Amino acid sequence: MDSSSSSHLPEPNFYDFLRRMRSPASADLVRAIKSFIVSFSLHTIDAENDSRKLQDFLMAMETNIRKHPLWINCTDEERDTAVEGLEKYVMTKLFNRTFASSPGDAKSDMKISKKICLLQQFIKPDHLDVPKVLQNEASLLYAAKELQKINAFKAPREKLLCIMNCCRVINNLLLNVSLSTNHMPAGADDFLPTLIYVIIRANPPQLHSNLKFIQLFRWQSKLVSEVEYYLTNLLSAESFISNIDASSLSMDEIEFKKNMHPAATQVTLSESSCAVESQVCEPNSILESLGETVITRRSPDKGTQLEGNNYPFLDKEAENLSSEDVQSCLGYISKWCPGTRHYLKLFISLI
């Protein structure tokens, strides 16, 4: 498969589409687009029905654009570009209504993300039967980075392009290896395990919702050939990871369970650490949870009295603090924010 082929993902000039839509001659198209967006937003959310409505709309608009005076003398590629621009415009407007629109989507995203977090702790390419010659660190990292960009975009085509870029990096790796060694990649037998490892390494955000969104709302006539092949592989990889167990890997059951338990502990500790770090930014809420009185410093001319409080250094300027005041202050911070205790001890030892 030629990784350089981009016939099914042309680079549409979105601004050219918008420029033409501002022309008085496009008033009928603009009315149709606005009417669709409004009517779409009024219906009860149903992903499958919403997908059918969008696909029917794109098909009808494609016909209208081909016959429209603004595109009558254009090439097929330019008309395709117009429909690509239309898809991007409409789906950007409807993104919040169509992306991860059901509670089940959020649950599926969280489930696979947590599963990948566990697998990241111990899964190596060898466990997925990725050949040694394909374990190229730079290429695998590059592919993972491309996939991690997927949530930066709202249009289905642009999300799909992140997948395409990731898969093309892997495909180029297979091609280069076949040209430089005696190893002949066995198609999907080498491609899919490598892709699965890249996904585990990347843990792309909202993987399930992104794949579902592309399936439902990408212009269907463009989900063919190379695009269809790569998207199908991503869906297969998602299913594989969701159901992964020892029998799926080059690993026996005992070793798999032995790895999963410490992995779960490590992930739990990481989540706890993140929770502590997030609390560091909110000392008032931590104080309140400890039953302390939160004192907000105000200027003396407003009549605020700080006498008799538990923080005698609070009303002093920095240059007037004694070493005892600093140690006392750091002691309170250590009490409020346990995650900083190690660093504070080091700092106090230097005073």
Summary of the structure (lengths in Angstrom):
residues: 351
radius of gyration: 28.2
end to end distance: 65.4
largest distance: 84.3
contacts: 955
relative contact order: 0.09
helix: 72%
strand: 0%
